[in-house]
């Protein structure tokens, strides 16, 4: 065989090898793909575990347990810590906790259905589902947003309290959402306000509390306990 023929044979063999590699995948690339997939799965698992720890911490009603998880979520921390205090004052009781799940790359959603005193005061029999949307970066929570399926009556109740019970809004509910706020006291005062709304003529009639007089009495007790703001 001539040198030219040998060279042609070698070129043909190289071309055949390249074609086969393209069809079947390079043996050398398979471990790299597998390693990347394993790394992604590991990161997902770590984020989900952290998200579950976040929900544990939130419903522990222990600020010192929740705060470290929000260290990098500088825009969310104050609001979430306030909300935790509100949930404690509102006597939130977890009825159903679905597993946290990946929403999209870098984001995890954790839905939790609760029963709470402010909603119970409205007598609708509804249990709200709050969903925590956690954003991760390099395995660390950098942002948390919340969404809920509150009924319209809930927002009507808040507006009624704002209009009719300024001592609540200017007292325990002042500095809402900030470190200077008193969220647990606010939740208790708003619960009394919602009960007063449900017992009032302004209530649209979704469902009155079983004992309107008791609701009014509870509202008066809490209102009387709210420190009056100085005039002038």
Buried (B, 14 or more C-beta within 10 A) or exposed (E): EEEEEEEEEEEEEEEEEEEEEEEEEEEEEEEEEEEEEEEEEEBBEEBBEBBBBBBBBBBEBEEEBBBEBBEBBEEBBBBBBBBBBBBBBBBBBEEEBEEBEBBEEBBBBBBBBBBBBBBBBBBBEBBBBBBBBBBBEEEEBBBBBEEEEBBEBBEBBBEBBBEBBEBBBEBBBBEBBEEEBBBBBBBBBBBBBBBBBBBBEEBEEBEEBEEBEEBBBBBEEBBEEBEEEEEE
